[in-house]
Structures are given as structure tokens and as C-alpha cells.
Amino acid sequence: MEIVFIAGQSGAGKTTAAAALEDLGYYRVDNIPLSMVEGLVNQLRQSSFERICVVIGGYQLVSDKLDLRGFFHDLAAKGLQVRSIFVCADDDELVRRFKITRRAHPFDGELGNALHREKSAIYRWTEFFELVIDTSSISVHDLKERVVSIFNQDRRLHYLNISFVSFGFKYGIYKSADNVIDVRFLPNPYFIPDMRYQSGLDDQVYDYVLGHELTLAFVSQWREVFDNLFTWYAQEGKSYVTIAFGCTGGQHRSVSMARYWSDTYRQHTGYHVFTHHRDVRPAAENG
């Protein structure tokens, strides 16, 4: 039996992630006390449910008595496949969402203070979660799609899921990355008038970046690094890894790199590859 725990900041997407799993056939339970989970599992084992999704309320993570590592370990020792998602977002984005929905934050008080108190209380647990998703710059649809892509059994979960991401440093680092690679040393198409307002999704820009001698040296050396890294991740049992490439504005160089490596590893039968261009716009303004 598989059990997936979903936790995170209020407004960051716990409900959306849980809904995605529910659509995949998971038995969903919201805000159940963790002390009752084992009893729930025993009951469901007598039914036809083989997959459970449990949304952990923020207040449970505040408790000083909570031993989340031990809790997950005990469930695994009882034969459960324990998986976990932690969703988070920037304060500005959370404020925007709360203003749109007009919901009250579970932590009383002024919204900014409530967000700070919750974040201070629950972020200590992120290291115990298998997947941490920063939803600041992704839509509800994108979050659902990512959860489905990872947990859909038809995709064979024992494969390594690799996400190649592009972003612009001027808009902030990509916080959910396992590895961040600065590619601002590569040739910049921004300074070529014909390509300034294009992106790495355009073949002219892509071919320019990949055709440079420095880029060829970079991808040649990093191919061995990535081959080893992904092999070691898979051997260690890791289900997914996110590699983020950053340039100045997230339009040209980083997009070209995310595109190149996605195409390269998408041909590998042992990997599921996903691509996300966080900051790319139809009319690029920065390289």
C-alpha cells in the first residue's frame, strides 16, 4: 500500500496537489490527526484501496512533540510505501492568492505576520519530504500536471524523473532546484538585434548558442557529470531531480540549455524528462 503525505504553507497548493492524486484514484483524507493514520491504514487495508493521500494541516507541523522522521520510518517499517510532498511559495504570491480568495489564514492575525509565523514553524520539516515544490511561478494546472506526471503509475515510478528548468537571475533563483547552474558565461544573443526579442525556443537563438565553441565545450564536459549524477541518483532510489539553468533574464541562454538537455535525455529509456521555462516570454527583453 502506498501513502502520500502532503504538507506545506497555507495557500501554496496542498488542496490542488491532493485533488490531482484523488483524480488518480488515491483515497484522500484531509487534516486527519497523524495519530489516527495507522488506524486508517488498517481499515483501508481491508478494502480495495491501495493508495492513500493524507493532507497534513499546518498546525500539526507546529507541535514540538512531532517526530516526522520517526513517523514516516515507522509506517515504512509496517510495509507501507511512504511518499511525501511539501508545497511552498513566496510571501508576495501567497498574499496575492489570499486577497483573491478572501480566505482567512489559519494562523490568526495580520496576513503578513500569519505567513511569517507559519513559515517559521513548518519550514524545519522540509528536509524530511521527498518532493518540495515551489508554486510561486506555476499555475494550478501546472501543479496538477507535475503531480500527475510523478505519481501516475502508468509512468512507472521506479524511473528517474528529471526536470530541466530555465530561469532568469534578475527574477530570483529557482528555489526548488536540486542543482543550479549559472550559464551567464555563454554567448548572449540579446546583443544581436535580430535575436534580442526571441528566446531559446526559437531555432535561430538555439542554434546560435549551441553553435558556439564555448557552449560545445560546456555540454561535452557536463554530459559526463550528468550521466554519472543521474545514475547515482537512480541507484540511491531518488525518484526525481531538478536541474535549473540560470542566465540574466531567463530568455536566451538558460532556455537553450534546458531545451538541449531535455532533448538529450529524453532519448534515454530509463528517464522521464520534463521541461519548464519559468521566465520565458513571447517577446524576450533580456538575455
Long-range contacts (C-beta under 8 A, 24 or more apart in sequence): 1-41, 1-44, 1-45, 1-49, 1-50, 1-51, 1-52, 1-79, 1-80, 1-81, 2-50, 2-51, 2-52, 2-80, 2-81, 2-83, 3-37, 3-41, 3-51, 3-52, 3-53, 3-54, 3-75, 3-80, 3-81, 3-82, 3-83, 4-51, 4-52, 4-53, 4-54, 4-83, 4-84, 4-85, 4-151, 5-54, 5-56, 5-72, 5-82, 5-83, 5-84, 5-85, 5-129, 6-53, 6-54, 6-55, 6-56, 6-84, 6-85, 6-86, 6-87, 7-55, 7-56, 7-58, 7-61, 7-84, 7-85, 7-86, 7-87, 7-122, 7-125, 7-129, 8-85, 8-86, 8-87, 8-88, 8-122, 9-58, 9-87, 9-88, 9-89, 9-94, 9-115, 9-118, 9-119, 9-122, 10-58, 10-94, 10-105, 10-106, 10-107, 10-115, 10-118, 11-89, 11-94, 11-97, 11-98, 11-101, 11-103, 11-105, 12-87, 12-88, 12-89, 12-94, 12-135, 13-87, 13-89, 13-133, 13-135, 13-140, 13-143, 14-55, 14-87, 15-55, 16-140, 16-143, 16-144, 17-85, 17-87, 17-133, 17-143, 17-144, 17-147, 18-53, 18-55, 19-144, 20-143, 20-144, 20-147, 20-148, 20-151, 21-51, 21-53, 21-147, 21-151, 22-53, 23-144, 23-148, 24-51, 24-148, 24-151, 24-152, 24-153, 25-51, 26-51, 26-52, 26-53, 26-151, 27-51, 27-52, 27-53, 28-52, 28-53, 28-55, 29-53, 29-54, 29-55, 30-55, 30-57, 31-55, 31-56, 31-57, 31-60, 33-60, 34-60, 34-66, 34-71, 37-75, 38-75, 38-78, 41-75, 41-78, 41-80, 57-106, 58-106, 58-107, 58-118, 58-121, 58-122, 59-106, 61-121, 61-122, 61-125, 62-121, 62-122, 68-125, 68-128, 69-128, 72-128, 83-130, 83-131, 83-151, 84-128, 84-129, 84-130, 84-131, 85-129, 85-130, 85-131, 85-132, 85-133, 85-147, 86-125, 86-126, 86-129, 86-131, 86-132, 86-133, 87-132, 87-133, 87-135, 87-143, 88-123, 88-126, 88-132, 88-133, 88-134, 88-135, 88-175, 89-134, 89-135, 89-136, 90-134, 90-136, 90-172, 91-115, 91-116, 91-119, 93-135, 93-136, 93-137, 130-239, 131-239, 131-240, 132-176, 133-176, 134-174, 134-175, 134-176, 136-175, 137-278, 137-279, 138-276, 142-276, 146-274, 149-272, 149-274, 150-239, 150-240, 155-272, 157-239, 159-270, 159-271, 159-272, 160-230, 160-233, 160-234, 160-238, 160-239, 160-240, 160-241, 160-270, 160-271, 160-272, 161-239, 161-240, 161-241, 161-271, 161-272, 161-273, 161-274, 162-230, 162-240, 162-241, 162-242, 162-243, 162-265, 162-271, 162-272, 162-273, 162-274, 163-240, 163-241, 163-242, 163-243, 163-273, 163-274, 163-275, 163-276, 164-243, 164-244, 164-245, 164-257, 164-258, 164-259, 164-261, 164-262, 164-265, 164-273, 164-274, 164-275, 164-276, 165-242, 165-243, 165-244, 165-245, 165-258, 165-275, 165-276, 165-277, 165-278, 166-200, 166-244, 166-245, 166-246, 166-247, 166-250, 166-254, 166-255, 166-257, 166-258, 166-259, 166-276, 166-277, 166-278, 166-279, 166-280, 167-244, 167-245, 167-246, 167-250, 167-254, 167-278, 167-279, 168-246, 168-247, 168-248, 168-249, 168-250, 168-251, 168-254, 168-278, 168-279, 168-286, 169-246, 169-247, 169-248, 169-250, 170-248, 170-249, 170-250, 170-286, 171-249, 171-250, 171-278, 171-279, 173-244, 173-246, 174-242, 174-244, 174-246, 174-278, 176-242, 177-242, 177-243, 177-244, 178-241, 178-242, 178-243, 179-229, 179-241, 179-242, 179-243, 179-244, 180-244, 180-246, 181-222, 181-243, 181-244, 181-245, 181-246, 181-257, 182-246, 182-247, 183-218, 183-245, 183-246, 183-247, 183-253, 183-254, 183-257, 184-246, 184-247, 184-248, 184-253, 185-214, 186-212, 186-214, 186-215, 186-218, 186-247, 186-253, 186-256, 186-257, 187-212, 187-214, 187-215, 187-253, 188-247, 188-248, 188-252, 188-253, 188-287, 189-252, 189-253, 189-287, 190-248, 190-249, 190-251, 190-252, 190-284, 190-286, 190-287, 191-287, 195-252, 196-284, 196-285, 196-287, 197-283, 197-284, 197-285, 198-252, 198-284, 199-251, 199-252, 199-255, 199-277, 199-280, 199-281, 199-284, 200-251, 200-252, 200-253, 200-254, 200-255, 200-256, 200-257, 200-258, 200-259, 200-277, 200-280, 201-255, 201-259, 201-277, 201-280, 205-252, 205-255, 205-256, 206-256, 206-259, 206-260, 209-252, 209-253, 209-256, 209-257, 210-256, 210-260, 219-260, 219-261, 223-264, 226-261, 226-265, 230-265, 230-271, 234-270, 247-287, 248-286, 248-287, 249-279, 249-284, 249-285, 249-286, 249-287, 250-277, 250-278, 250-279, 250-280, 250-286, 251-279, 251-280, 251-281, 251-284, 251-285, 251-286, 251-287, 252-284, 252-287, 253-287, 255-280
